[in-house]
Amino acid sequence: MDNDFGKKVRYYRVLRNKTQKDLSDYLGYKTPSSVAKIEDGTNDVPLSVVEQIATFLRVDIIKFFDPLPEDANEYAEYEEFLPYLAKTDPVTLKNVRLLLGMPIEKKSGNSVADKIS
């Protein structure tokens, strides 16, 4: 698969608040580095594994063949912090978002940026 596949895996994994270890455990891999190699496009992925990834991430498999949403890279520079922010209390999260100049989460939850953080 091309590197776009890996970007989509990372995008939907972060969107679902899952770690590389969570996904690697589900797939039966010994280490999360196997998932990292999928996400950076180093490893080819058989269709059977694509199906497993889609199931784990609760994503229709066709999403891996669609373009990434337009705002998928909007906050890419903060991606490494997302797992920590996902565990943060709402008041602290709001303050971090204000500090970084990010929009404050809306009640609707329709924005991908809102769902990721």
SEKENU-941910 format. One record per atom (N, C-alpha, C): residue number from 0; residue in three letters; atom name; x, y, z. Coordinates in nm, 2 decimals. Layout:
N
NUM/Ala/CA/X/Y/Z
...
% end
This chain:
117
0/Met/N/0.08/-0.12/0.00
0/Met/CA/0.00/0.00/0.00
0/Met/C/0.09/0.12/0.00
1/Asp/N/0.04/0.23/-0.05
1/Asp/CA/0.11/0.36/-0.05
1/Asp/C/0.11/0.42/0.08
2/Asn/N/0.19/0.53/0.10
2/Asn/CA/0.21/0.60/0.22
2/Asn/C/0.08/0.67/0.27
3/Asp/N/-0.01/0.70/0.17
3/Asp/CA/-0.14/0.75/0.21
3/Asp/C/-0.22/0.66/0.30
4/Phe/N/-0.20/0.53/0.27
4/Phe/CA/-0.27/0.43/0.36
4/Phe/C/-0.22/0.45/0.50
5/Gly/N/-0.09/0.46/0.52
5/Gly/CA/-0.03/0.47/0.65
5/Gly/C/-0.08/0.60/0.72
6/Lys/N/-0.09/0.71/0.64
6/Lys/CA/-0.14/0.84/0.70
6/Lys/C/-0.28/0.82/0.75
7/Lys/N/-0.36/0.75/0.67
7/Lys/CA/-0.50/0.73/0.71
7/Lys/C/-0.51/0.64/0.83
8/Val/N/-0.43/0.54/0.84
8/Val/CA/-0.43/0.45/0.96
8/Val/C/-0.40/0.54/1.08
9/Arg/N/-0.29/0.62/1.07
9/Arg/CA/-0.25/0.71/1.18
9/Arg/C/-0.37/0.81/1.22
10/Tyr/N/-0.43/0.87/1.11
10/Tyr/CA/-0.54/0.96/1.13
10/Tyr/C/-0.65/0.90/1.21
11/Tyr/N/-0.70/0.78/1.16
11/Tyr/CA/-0.81/0.72/1.23
11/Tyr/C/-0.78/0.66/1.36
12/Arg/N/-0.65/0.62/1.38
12/Arg/CA/-0.61/0.57/1.51
12/Arg/C/-0.61/0.68/1.61
13/Val/N/-0.56/0.80/1.58
13/Val/CA/-0.56/0.91/1.67
13/Val/C/-0.70/0.96/1.69
14/Leu/N/-0.78/0.96/1.59
14/Leu/CA/-0.92/1.00/1.60
14/Leu/C/-0.99/0.92/1.70
15/Arg/N/-0.96/0.79/1.71
15/Arg/CA/-1.03/0.69/1.80
15/Arg/C/-0.95/0.68/1.93
16/Asn/N/-0.85/0.77/1.95
16/Asn/CA/-0.78/0.77/2.08
16/Asn/C/-0.71/0.64/2.11
17/Lys/N/-0.66/0.58/2.01
17/Lys/CA/-0.59/0.45/2.02
17/Lys/C/-0.44/0.47/2.00
18/Thr/N/-0.36/0.39/2.07
18/Thr/CA/-0.21/0.40/2.05
18/Thr/C/-0.16/0.30/1.95
19/Gln/N/-0.04/0.32/1.91
19/Gln/CA/0.02/0.22/1.82
19/Gln/C/0.03/0.08/1.89
20/Lys/N/0.05/0.09/2.02
20/Lys/CA/0.05/-0.04/2.10
20/Lys/C/-0.09/-0.11/2.10
21/Asp/N/-0.19/-0.03/2.12
21/Asp/CA/-0.33/-0.08/2.11
21/Asp/C/-0.35/-0.16/1.98
22/Leu/N/-0.31/-0.09/1.87
22/Leu/CA/-0.33/-0.16/1.74
22/Leu/C/-0.24/-0.28/1.72
23/Ser/N/-0.12/-0.26/1.76
23/Ser/CA/-0.03/-0.38/1.74
23/Ser/C/-0.07/-0.50/1.83
24/Asp/N/-0.12/-0.47/1.95
24/Asp/CA/-0.17/-0.58/2.03
24/Asp/C/-0.29/-0.65/1.96
25/Tyr/N/-0.38/-0.57/1.90
25/Tyr/CA/-0.50/-0.63/1.84
25/Tyr/C/-0.46/-0.71/1.71
26/Leu/N/-0.36/-0.66/1.64
26/Leu/CA/-0.31/-0.73/1.52
26/Leu/C/-0.22/-0.85/1.56
27/Gly/N/-0.18/-0.86/1.68
27/Gly/CA/-0.10/-0.98/1.73
27/Gly/C/0.05/-0.95/1.70
28/Tyr/N/0.09/-0.83/1.68
28/Tyr/CA/0.23/-0.80/1.65
28/Tyr/C/0.30/-0.79/1.79
29/Lys/N/0.43/-0.82/1.79
29/Lys/CA/0.51/-0.82/1.91
29/Lys/C/0.54/-0.68/1.96
30/Thr/N/0.56/-0.59/1.87
30/Thr/CA/0.59/-0.45/1.91
30/Thr/C/0.51/-0.35/1.83
31/Pro/N/0.50/-0.23/1.89
31/Pro/CA/0.43/-0.12/1.82
31/Pro/C/0.51/-0.07/1.70
32/Ser/N/0.63/-0.11/1.69
32/Ser/CA/0.71/-0.06/1.58
32/Ser/C/0.66/-0.11/1.44
33/Ser/N/0.59/-0.22/1.45
33/Ser/CA/0.53/-0.28/1.32
33/Ser/C/0.42/-0.18/1.27
34/Val/N/0.34/-0.13/1.37
34/Val/CA/0.24/-0.03/1.33
34/Val/C/0.30/0.10/1.28
35/Ala/N/0.41/0.14/1.35
35/Ala/CA/0.48/0.26/1.31
35/Ala/C/0.53/0.25/1.16
36/Lys/N/0.57/0.13/1.13
36/Lys/CA/0.62/0.10/0.99
36/Lys/C/0.50/0.10/0.89
37/Ile/N/0.39/0.06/0.93
37/Ile/CA/0.27/0.07/0.85
37/Ile/C/0.24/0.22/0.83
38/Glu/N/0.24/0.29/0.94
38/Glu/CA/0.20/0.43/0.93
38/Glu/C/0.29/0.52/0.85
39/Asp/N/0.42/0.48/0.85
39/Asp/CA/0.52/0.56/0.77
39/Asp/C/0.54/0.51/0.63
40/Gly/N/0.47/0.40/0.60
40/Gly/CA/0.47/0.35/0.46
40/Gly/C/0.59/0.26/0.44
41/Thr/N/0.66/0.21/0.54
41/Thr/CA/0.77/0.12/0.52
41/Thr/C/0.73/-0.02/0.49
42/Asn/N/0.62/-0.06/0.56
42/Asn/CA/0.57/-0.20/0.54
42/Asn/C/0.45/-0.21/0.45
43/Asp/N/0.45/-0.30/0.36
43/Asp/CA/0.33/-0.33/0.28
43/Asp/C/0.23/-0.40/0.37
44/Val/N/0.11/-0.38/0.34
44/Val/CA/0.00/-0.44/0.43
44/Val/C/-0.09/-0.53/0.34
45/Pro/N/-0.10/-0.66/0.38
45/Pro/CA/-0.20/-0.74/0.31
45/Pro/C/-0.34/-0.70/0.33
46/Leu/N/-0.43/-0.73/0.24
46/Leu/CA/-0.57/-0.69/0.25
46/Leu/C/-0.63/-0.75/0.38
47/Ser/N/-0.59/-0.87/0.42
47/Ser/CA/-0.65/-0.92/0.54
47/Ser/C/-0.62/-0.84/0.66
48/Val/N/-0.50/-0.78/0.66
48/Val/CA/-0.46/-0.69/0.77
48/Val/C/-0.53/-0.56/0.76
49/Val/N/-0.55/-0.51/0.64
49/Val/CA/-0.63/-0.39/0.62
49/Val/C/-0.77/-0.40/0.68
50/Glu/N/-0.83/-0.52/0.66
50/Glu/CA/-0.96/-0.55/0.71
50/Glu/C/-0.96/-0.55/0.86
51/Gln/N/-0.85/-0.61/0.92
51/Gln/CA/-0.84/-0.61/1.07
51/Gln/C/-0.83/-0.47/1.12
52/Ile/N/-0.75/-0.39/1.06
52/Ile/CA/-0.73/-0.25/1.10
52/Ile/C/-0.86/-0.17/1.09
53/Ala/N/-0.93/-0.19/0.99
53/Ala/CA/-1.06/-0.12/0.97
53/Ala/C/-1.16/-0.16/1.08
54/Thr/N/-1.16/-0.29/1.11
54/Thr/CA/-1.25/-0.34/1.22
54/Thr/C/-1.21/-0.28/1.35
55/Phe/N/-1.08/-0.28/1.38
55/Phe/CA/-1.03/-0.23/1.51
55/Phe/C/-1.06/-0.08/1.52
56/Leu/N/-1.04/0.00/1.41
56/Leu/CA/-1.06/0.14/1.42
56/Leu/C/-1.20/0.18/1.39
57/Arg/N/-1.29/0.09/1.37
57/Arg/CA/-1.43/0.11/1.34
57/Arg/C/-1.45/0.21/1.22
58/Val/N/-1.38/0.17/1.12
58/Val/CA/-1.38/0.25/0.99
58/Val/C/-1.42/0.16/0.88
59/Asp/N/-1.51/0.21/0.79
59/Asp/CA/-1.54/0.14/0.67
59/Asp/C/-1.41/0.13/0.59
60/Ile/N/-1.38/0.01/0.54
60/Ile/CA/-1.26/-0.01/0.47
60/Ile/C/-1.24/0.08/0.35
61/Ile/N/-1.35/0.12/0.29
61/Ile/CA/-1.34/0.21/0.18
61/Ile/C/-1.27/0.34/0.21
62/Lys/N/-1.28/0.38/0.34
62/Lys/CA/-1.22/0.51/0.39
62/Lys/C/-1.07/0.51/0.36
63/Phe/N/-1.01/0.39/0.36
63/Phe/CA/-0.86/0.39/0.33
63/Phe/C/-0.83/0.41/0.19
64/Phe/N/-0.93/0.42/0.10
64/Phe/CA/-0.91/0.44/-0.04
64/Phe/C/-0.96/0.58/-0.08
65/Asp/N/-1.02/0.65/0.01
65/Asp/CA/-1.07/0.79/-0.01
65/Asp/C/-0.96/0.88/0.03
66/Pro/N/-0.97/1.01/-0.02
66/Pro/CA/-0.87/1.11/0.02
66/Pro/C/-0.89/1.14/0.17
67/Leu/N/-0.78/1.18/0.24
67/Leu/CA/-0.79/1.22/0.38
67/Leu/C/-0.88/1.35/0.38
68/Pro/N/-0.95/1.36/0.49
68/Pro/CA/-1.03/1.49/0.51
68/Pro/C/-0.94/1.61/0.50
69/Glu/N/-0.99/1.72/0.45
69/Glu/CA/-0.91/1.84/0.43
69/Glu/C/-0.84/1.89/0.55
70/Asp/N/-0.90/1.87/0.67
70/Asp/CA/-0.84/1.93/0.79
70/Asp/C/-0.75/1.82/0.86
71/Ala/N/-0.72/1.71/0.80
71/Ala/CA/-0.65/1.61/0.87
71/Ala/C/-0.51/1.65/0.91
72/Asn/N/-0.45/1.74/0.84
72/Asn/CA/-0.31/1.78/0.87
72/Asn/C/-0.31/1.92/0.94
73/Glu/N/-0.43/1.97/0.97
73/Glu/CA/-0.43/2.11/1.02
73/Glu/C/-0.35/2.12/1.15
74/Tyr/N/-0.35/2.02/1.24
74/Tyr/CA/-0.28/2.03/1.36
74/Tyr/C/-0.17/1.92/1.37
75/Ala/N/-0.12/1.88/1.26
75/Ala/CA/-0.02/1.77/1.25
75/Ala/C/0.10/1.80/1.34
76/Glu/N/0.14/1.92/1.36
76/Glu/CA/0.25/1.95/1.44
76/Glu/C/0.23/1.91/1.59
77/Tyr/N/0.10/1.90/1.63
77/Tyr/CA/0.07/1.86/1.77
77/Tyr/C/0.04/1.72/1.78
78/Glu/N/0.05/1.64/1.67
78/Glu/CA/0.01/1.50/1.67
78/Glu/C/0.07/1.42/1.78
79/Glu/N/0.19/1.44/1.81
79/Glu/CA/0.26/1.35/1.91
79/Glu/C/0.20/1.38/2.05
80/Phe/N/0.14/1.49/2.07
80/Phe/CA/0.08/1.52/2.20
80/Phe/C/-0.07/1.48/2.22
81/Leu/N/-0.13/1.44/2.11
81/Leu/CA/-0.27/1.40/2.12
81/Leu/C/-0.31/1.29/2.22
82/Pro/N/-0.23/1.18/2.23
82/Pro/CA/-0.26/1.08/2.33
82/Pro/C/-0.26/1.14/2.47
83/Tyr/N/-0.18/1.23/2.50
83/Tyr/CA/-0.17/1.29/2.63
83/Tyr/C/-0.29/1.38/2.65
84/Leu/N/-0.32/1.46/2.55
84/Leu/CA/-0.43/1.55/2.56
84/Leu/C/-0.57/1.48/2.57
85/Ala/N/-0.57/1.36/2.51
85/Ala/CA/-0.70/1.29/2.52
85/Ala/C/-0.73/1.24/2.66
86/Lys/N/-0.63/1.24/2.75
86/Lys/CA/-0.64/1.20/2.89
86/Lys/C/-0.65/1.32/2.98
87/Thr/N/-0.65/1.44/2.93
87/Thr/CA/-0.65/1.56/3.01
87/Thr/C/-0.79/1.60/3.05
88/Asp/N/-0.80/1.66/3.17
88/Asp/CA/-0.93/1.70/3.21
88/Asp/C/-0.98/1.82/3.12
89/Pro/N/-1.11/1.84/3.11
89/Pro/CA/-1.16/1.94/3.01
89/Pro/C/-1.11/2.08/3.04
90/Val/N/-1.09/2.12/3.16
90/Val/CA/-1.04/2.26/3.19
90/Val/C/-0.90/2.28/3.14
91/Thr/N/-0.81/2.19/3.17
91/Thr/CA/-0.67/2.19/3.13
91/Thr/C/-0.67/2.19/2.98
92/Leu/N/-0.75/2.10/2.92
92/Leu/CA/-0.75/2.09/2.77
92/Leu/C/-0.79/2.22/2.71
93/Lys/N/-0.89/2.29/2.76
93/Lys/CA/-0.93/2.42/2.71
93/Lys/C/-0.82/2.52/2.72
94/Asn/N/-0.75/2.52/2.83
94/Asn/CA/-0.64/2.61/2.85
94/Asn/C/-0.53/2.58/2.75
95/Val/N/-0.50/2.46/2.72
95/Val/CA/-0.39/2.42/2.63
95/Val/C/-0.43/2.46/2.49
96/Arg/N/-0.56/2.44/2.45
96/Arg/CA/-0.60/2.48/2.32
96/Arg/C/-0.60/2.63/2.30
97/Leu/N/-0.63/2.71/2.41
97/Leu/CA/-0.62/2.85/2.40
97/Leu/C/-0.48/2.90/2.38
98/Leu/N/-0.39/2.83/2.46
98/Leu/CA/-0.24/2.87/2.45
98/Leu/C/-0.19/2.84/2.31
99/Leu/N/-0.23/2.73/2.25
99/Leu/CA/-0.18/2.70/2.12
99/Leu/C/-0.25/2.77/2.01
100/Gly/N/-0.35/2.84/2.04
100/Gly/CA/-0.43/2.91/1.93
100/Gly/C/-0.52/2.82/1.86
101/Met/N/-0.56/2.71/1.92
101/Met/CA/-0.65/2.61/1.86
101/Met/C/-0.79/2.65/1.89
102/Pro/N/-0.89/2.61/1.81
102/Pro/CA/-1.03/2.64/1.84
102/Pro/C/-1.07/2.57/1.97
103/Ile/N/-1.16/2.62/2.04
103/Ile/CA/-1.22/2.56/2.16
103/Ile/C/-1.32/2.46/2.11
104/Glu/N/-1.33/2.34/2.17
104/Glu/CA/-1.42/2.24/2.13
104/Glu/C/-1.56/2.29/2.14
105/Lys/N/-1.63/2.25/2.03
105/Lys/CA/-1.78/2.29/2.02
105/Lys/C/-1.86/2.18/2.07
106/Lys/N/-1.98/2.21/2.11
106/Lys/CA/-2.07/2.11/2.16
106/Lys/C/-2.11/2.01/2.06
107/Ser/N/-2.12/2.05/1.93
107/Ser/CA/-2.16/1.96/1.82
107/Ser/C/-2.07/1.84/1.80
108/Gly/N/-1.94/1.87/1.81
108/Gly/CA/-1.84/1.76/1.79
108/Gly/C/-1.83/1.72/1.65
109/Asn/N/-1.87/1.81/1.55
109/Asn/CA/-1.87/1.77/1.41
109/Asn/C/-1.73/1.79/1.35
110/Ser/N/-1.65/1.88/1.41
110/Ser/CA/-1.52/1.91/1.35
110/Ser/C/-1.42/1.79/1.38
111/Val/N/-1.34/1.76/1.29
111/Val/CA/-1.24/1.65/1.31
111/Val/C/-1.14/1.70/1.42
112/Ala/N/-1.11/1.83/1.42
112/Ala/CA/-1.01/1.88/1.52
112/Ala/C/-1.07/1.86/1.66
113/Asp/N/-1.21/1.88/1.67
113/Asp/CA/-1.27/1.86/1.80
113/Asp/C/-1.26/1.71/1.84
114/Lys/N/-1.28/1.62/1.75
114/Lys/CA/-1.29/1.48/1.78
114/Lys/C/-1.15/1.43/1.81
115/Ile/N/-1.04/1.48/1.75
115/Ile/CA/-0.91/1.43/1.77
115/Ile/C/-0.86/1.47/1.91
116/Ser/N/-0.89/1.59/1.95
116/Ser/CA/-0.85/1.63/2.08
116/Ser/C/-0.96/1.62/2.18
% end
